[in-house]
Amino acid sequence: MGLMSELKLAVPWGHIAAKIWGPQQGSPVLCLHGWLDNANSFDRLIPLLPKDFHYVAMDFGGHGLSSHYSPGFPYYHQNFVTEVRRVVAALKWNRFSLLGHSFGGTVGGMFSCIFPEMVDKLILLDSSPFVLDTNEVESMLSYKRRAIEHTLQLEASNKPSKVVSPQEMLQGLLKNNSHVGEECGALLLQRGTTPVAAGLVMNRDRRISWPEQSFEFISRELFVHAIKQLQARVLLIKAAQGFYNVRRENDADKEPMQFVTSTLRSILQERFQYVEVPGNHYVHLNQPQHVAGVISCSHGLRLKTCRLAPDSQLASPGQAWSAEDPAAVEGAGVG
């Protein structure tokens, strides 16, 4: 499936950039990238998905080729949710599917609960519909203070973007994100940087560098209430070597994710499916074949039948079938 076109949608602070694949009359799918990434995150996955769908992968504000927010306007999580509403309004979509990786999944999850009538399928790639607060109660004020001070310092410094060589830029990305391979890192930088005379500059707004600004940490009570509003079918694809917590220092604690999956299963019942695949947090980019077949069937884009392991139609963590086995999926990698 080749890239159909690039798209720019006007917003009050500039524009939202997006990439489009597939026929315009196809069932619409909005693809939401992870924090600090861009729409190129889906370049290797979407060509493996059904060709009769219409895919739009947007760059969030301040990411990729989208405009930065105006000075003094913060990158709060709800603002990204509002961006989704702006984009689908501009596209004149009344009902569509959401495919979100990591942070994009949390944006898609909140949107799906606020506008439940608009989303028929929510597909989460190593993500969760919301981020639970875990230790936020004890640390919330200090986290927020740090984020506010960081924003003010950046505004006061007014430093120009740093210019570095392409190789230095790539090595910096790989150093800060061990889950991304060299080829995939270069792919993200294609859309995430701009060439200048002396090298490359990063497109991303430097204000988006603290998770306390961009992520919404919610209580378990609010999570349960929000999930009860969902009308969509939900497919959660967990990478076996992926992340379990936004705050990496807490990543060894898998209990919050277990609470998320058990709550989704309890409330949504047959509308929820959990599948574990081999790979790390960027499995959709590094090894897209591990997730393409899962997305293309069952609770994914189509109502195809998947042959799961016995008694795991609604699989639990540790019981999910592996997409690495070609016999596990009918139509894996459908084109």
N, C-alpha and C positions, 0 to 999 in steps of 0.2 A: 504494500500500500504506500504510494508516494505521497509526499507532502503536497496538499492542494494549494495552500496560500498562507501568507501572514496576514494578520488582522490588527488594526488599531481601533479601539473604542474610546470615544471621548468621555472624560470624567472631569469634575470641577478643577482638579489640580494638574490636568494634562491628559494622559491617555493610559489605557491598559492594553498591553501587547498580548497577542495570542497566536498560536499556530493551529492550523486546521487540517484534518485528514478526513477522507471519506465523503460520500455524497451528501449534499445538503438536505435531501429528503429522508436520509437515514435517521434512525432513532438517536436523539442527542445524548452525548456523554461529555460532561465537563471534567477535565483532569486538573488536579490541584497538586502542585509540587511541594516539596518539603522546605523547611526553614532555611534560608540563605541559598537555596537552589534556584532553578528557573525551569521554564517549560521544556528545555532540552532533556530534562529528567525522563521524559516519556518517549524519546526518539527511537529507542531500541525495542520498546514494548509494543507500542501501538501498531507497527507494521505486522505484528504477530496476532493481532486481535481480528475479530470478524470484520470484513471489508464493507458490509452493508450498514454500518453505524457511522454517525457523524461525530467525530471527536474534536473537541476544542480544548487545547492545553493553554491556560493563561499564565502570564507572569504576574504574581502579586505585585502590588505597588511597592516601589523601592527595590524590586528584584528584576533581573534580566533586562528586557528592553522597555519595561513599564516606567512611567514617570515616578520620580521621587515625590513624597508628600511635601506640601508646602512647609516652609520653616515654622517651627513651633507646633506643628500638628503631629501628635505621637502615633506610632505604629501599634495601636492596641489591637488585641485579638478580634474584638467586635468590628473594628474597621475593615479587617480582611473578610469577615463574614458579609459585611455590607458590600464589599467589592463584588462578591459572588452574585449578590442580588442585582447590582448594577449591570453586570455582564449578561446575566440571563434575561434581564429586561431589555437590554439593547439587542439581544439575539432573538427576542420574542419567543422564548421558550416558556411554556406553561408547566411542563412536566418532563423530567429528564433524569439521567443517572449521574451519580457522582463517583469519581475514582480519585482517591486521595492518598498520597504517600506521606507518612510521618505527620509533620505539622499540617500539611494539606488535608489529612484525614480528620484532624481535630476541627479545622475550619468547616469541612464538609459535614462533620457530625453535628456541630452547633447549628449550621444552616438547616440541616434536615429535621432538627427538633423545633426550630423556630418557624420554619415554613414546611411542615410535614406533608402538606398536600401537593407540593411541587416535586418531591423526590420519590422515584419508584424503586431505585436500587442505590445502596451505599456500599461501595467497595473500599475497604481499608487495607493499605499495604504497609505492614509492620507499623501499625498505628492504632489509635483508639478514638472513639467519637469525642471524648473529652479527656483532659489531663486531670487526674485526681490530685488533691492538695498534698497528700502524704505529710511532709513536715512543714507545709506552708503555714499552718496555724502558729507554730512557734517562731517562724522566721519571716513571715509576710512583711512586717514593717521594715525590717532591715533590707530585704530583697527590694522592696519598692523604693526605699530611700536611695539605694545604690543605683538603681535604674534611672531615677530622676536626676541624680547628680551626674551620671555618665552622659545623659542627654544634654544637660546644660554645659558640661565641659566641652563636648563636641561643638556645640553652637558657638561657644566663646572662642574656641581655638581657630575655627574657620580655616583649617589647613586644607590645601589642595590635595586631591587624590594622589597617592603615591604611584609613581611610574616604575615598573619593574620589567625585566625581560620576560618573554613568554615561558622560558624554562623555569625561571625563578618563581613565576606566578603558579605554574603547575606544581612545583615541588612544595610550595607553601600550602596549596590546597590539599595535597596528599598527606603532608605532615599533620595537618589539622583534622583530617578525616581519613582514618585508616581503612574505612569500609569502602572507599572508592578506589577502583583500579586506575592505572595511568590513562588508558584509552577513554574511560568514562569521565575521568577528571577533565581531560582535554575537551570532551564533548560539552560538559557544563560550562567550561571557560569560553567556548565559542560564543555563547549567548550572554555570558556573565561578565565579559570584558570588552573594552573598546581599544583598538590599536591607535597609538599616537606615535610621534616621530621617534621617541626614545624607547618604546616598548609597549606595554599594556597598562591600562588603568581599570580598576574594578568598577563595574556598573552599579553594584549594590550600594544602597544608602548605608553609610556607616552608623546611622542611628539604630539600625536593626542588628545589634550585636549582643543584646542582653535578653535572655528568654523571659525575664520578669516583665519586659515590656510587651512582648508579642504573644506569649502564651496566656491562656486563661486557666487558672488552677481552681477547681471547684470541689465542694464537699461531696461525700458519698450520697448524702440525702438529696442534694440537687441533681446529682447524676441519675439516680433512680427516677426522680420526677421527670427529668428531661427525656430519658429513654422511653417512658410511658407515652410520650407524645409522638414517637416515631410511627410513621405509616410504611416506611420503606422496608424492603428485604435488606438484610445486612450480611455481607460476606467479609470476614476478618481473616486476612492471610498473614500469618505470623512467620517471620523468618527465624529459623532455628538458632542462628547466631546473631539475631537482631538485638534491638534495645528494648528495655522494659521500663525505663524511666527517663523523662526529659532531663532530670538532673543526673548526670552520669555517675556521680558519687553514690547514688542510691540504686544503681542499676542491678545490683545483685539481689535486691528484694523483688521477687516476682509476685508477691501477694497482691499488690494493687491490680496488676493485669489479670490475675485469677479472679479477683472481685469483678472486674469489668466483664470478663467473658461469662462468668456465672450469672451476672445480672442480665446481660443481653439474652442469654439462653432462657432464663426464667421468665422474662417479660415477653420477648419476641417469639419464643418457642420455635415453631417450624420456619419462621421468617429469619432465623439466624443460623449461620453456619461458620464454623471455625476450621481453618485448614492450616497446617504447618508445612512449610517447604524448606528444603535445604538452602542455605545461603545467609548472607548478612543483611544489615539494614538496607542496603542498596541492591538487594537481589533483583528487583525489577529492572535495574539498569545494567548490573554486572552479568546476570544470567536470566534474561527475560523469559526464556523458555520454561523456567521453573514455575512461573506464575501465569503465563499466557493461557494455558489450557484450563486452569482453574477459573480464571476470569471469564473465559468464553463459554462456560457451562454452568449447570446447577444454579446456585444462588447468584451467579455472576450475570453477565449481560444477556445470556440466553437461558431458556428453560430446558437446556439439554440435560440428559441424565449422566451423572458421573458414577462410575463404579468405585465406591469407597470401600475401605476395610469393613469387615462384618461389624454390625452394631455401631457404626460411626457416622451415620447420616448427619447427626448433630454432634460432631466430634468434640471431645474435650482436649485441652492441652495434654500432649503425651499420647493421645489416642488417634490423632489425625493421620490420614493417609499421606504418603509422600508423593508429590508431583514429579519426583525424579523417575518413578516407575512408569514407563510409557503405557503399561497395561492398566494403570489406575484411572486414566481419563479417556473417555470416548470423545474424539474430536480435539485432542490436545494440539495446540498450535494451529487451529483452524484459521484459514486466511480469508 
